[in-house]
Amino acid sequence: MQGWLEDSGYAYLTERLKSNIDETISFNGKTKNCCVAMVDAVGSTKVTAHLSREDTCKYYGIFLNAMALIAREYGACVVKNVGDSLLYYFCDEKNPDGRSFAKTLECGMIMLKCSKIVNESMHDAGLPSVSYRISADYGTVMLAKSVTASSDDIFGPTVNICSKINRKADPNSMIIGNDLYQNVKNIQGYSFKQKSGVSLGFKFDYPVFALLKNK
């Protein structure tokens, strides 16, 4: 088997790569302006290291399904889960009145508010508590269709930035990037606290802001 991989297998794959690559993921050239968000379980690798395989599945299942339910209730398109994270987005083109901006903030705040209910489900299943953080930003995304998925996948700098700034959020909090901040800073009921920026390889760091719900 090893010899096939090194010789015949390698030759076969190089010919396939040169002649035709199957389009498991196809890009249609379409783009959209979207509010992209990600909710990520904090320290889940350490937590699940002490769980059985069955309990690990329950742990991630309760968390990811709860977050997906909330996101869909607010009208988000849930793209996929990546390990212990869930990626979803609100498309501005479907909400020309700007409701997607408000929905992004509202959805994130409700996710955080529901942490008590989510952890009650964890405890009922004999599992440890979960903490999570949410990040969001606004910008253009590229759409792609996967043969293994029913909904479009999204790619591009906005998705990458949303993922990168997620770690700037404290556990059980939400953070947003500057492009989203510029569109939501005047929405009533929220306040924003600037945090240390994120390096994107440019001269200046990209500004990020912690989102707070006013009482």
N, C-alpha and C positions, 0 to 999 in steps of 0.2 A: 504493500500500500504506500509506504513511504517513497519507494522508487517511482511509483506512478505519479505521485504528487510532484516530485522533483523533475521528472522527465516528460512523460506523456501528458500528464495533467497540466503542467506548465505550458507546454506547447499548444495544447487544446485551448486553454484559457486565453493565451496571447492572441491566437487567431480569432477567437470570439470578440475580444476587445477591439481588434483592428477592423473587423468586418461589420459587426452589429452588436450593440448592447441592448438587451431587452429592456423595454421601458416599464420597469416595475413602478417607477415614479415618473409621471409625465408632466411637464410644465406647459401650460397653455398660453403663456405670455400675458395673462391677465394680472392686474394689480388692483389693490383696494387700499383705501385709507382706513385704518382700523385702530381701535384701542385694544392692545394686546396685553394679556395678564397671565400671571403664573402664580399658583399657590403651591408651596413646597413644605413638606414635613421636615421639621428641624431635628437633626440628630437621629434620624430613623435607623440608620445603619447600626449605630451603637445600641439602640433600643431593641431592634429585632435580632441582634446577635445572641440574645439570651432566650429567644422564643423558638418554639418548634416550627417546623415548616408550615404546618396547618395554621398555627396561631399567627405566623407572619403573614400568611395570605389573608386571614381575617382582619389583621391590623391595617394592612394597606387597603383592603376592600372597603372597610368601614369609612376610612378617611377619604379615599378617592371618590367613592360613590356619593358620599355626603356633599363633597365639594362640587361634583359634577351636577348633582340635583339642584343645588342652589344656583349655580351658573346658568343652567338651562331655564330655571324659573324666571331669571332676570333677562332672558332672551339672548344669552350668549351662545355662540357656536363653540362647542367643546371639541377641540382638535384631537388631543391624545394625552395619555399619561406617559411621562418619561421617568421611569424609576419611581421615585416618591413624589413626583411633581405632576400637576395637571395644567395643561396649556389651553387657554380659551381666548375668544376675542369677541368684541362688539364692532360691527361694521358701521362706520359713519354714513355710508351711502344709503343704508336702509333707515337711517334716522337723521334726515336732513335738518331737523330742528335742534340737533345737538344733544338729543336724549342719550345717545351712546356714551357721551362723556359722563353725564350724571349717573347712568346705570353702572358704569365701571366703578365709580366710587361707592355707590350704594351696595352693589354686589359684594365688594371687598369688605365693607363694614359689617354686612350681615354675616358673611363667612366667619369673621372674627367673633361676632356676637354669639354665633351658634356653637362656639367651641365647647361650651358647657354641655350642650346636648350631645355633641359628637363624643365627648369624653364619657358621658354617662353610658353611651352605647359601648364604648371601649370597656368600661368597668363591668357592665352587665355580661360581657363576653369573657371576663377574667383577664383583660389585657391592660397594659399600662397606658397612661395618658399620652396624648399627642399634642405637640405644639407646632404651629405652622406660621409661615410668613408669606405675604403677598406682595408682588411687584406688578407694576403696570406702566405702559408707555404708549405713545401715539405715533403713528407714522404709516408709511407705505409698506405693504407686504406683497409678496409674490405668491400666487396660488399654484398648487400642484395637486394632482390626483394620483393616489396610490391604488394599485389593484387590490390591495388587502384592506382598504378602508372605504367606508361609505361616504365620508365627508371630505372636503378639500383640506389639504395640509397647507400650512403657511410657512414661508421662509423669508429671510431678509434681515437687514440690520436692526429693524425694530424688534424682531423676535430675539435676536442675539443680545441686544441691550437689555431687554426685559429680563432675560435669564441672568445676565451679568450683574444687574443691580439688585437682584433678589437677596443676595447675601448682605446687603447694606441694611436690610430691614431687621429690626429686633424681633425675637420670637413673639408671636401673637400681635403683629403689627403689619401695617401696609406702607409701602414706599412707592413713589412714582417718579418717572424721569421728567426732565425739563420740558420736552415737547408736549407731554400731556399736561404738565403743570400750567403751561402758558394758555391752555384751553379751559382749565377748570379753576383757576385761581380766584375767580370772582363768583363762583357758585356759593350761595349762602348755605350755612350750616356746617362748614368745614374750615379748618385752619391748617396751615402748612409750616413745617419746621425744616429749614434747609440743613442737610447733613453734608459730610465730606463727600466730594465728588468721586466719580469713577473714571479711571483712565481708559480711554478708547484709542489711544495711540496718537492723539492730536496734541497740540501745544497746551491746551487747557483741559482740565478734567470736566467731565459731563456732570452738570448739576443734578442732584436728586433731593427729594423732599419727603419727609415723613408725613403721612396723612393722619389728621386727627379729627374726630367727630365732635363738634361743639355740643355741649350739654344744654 
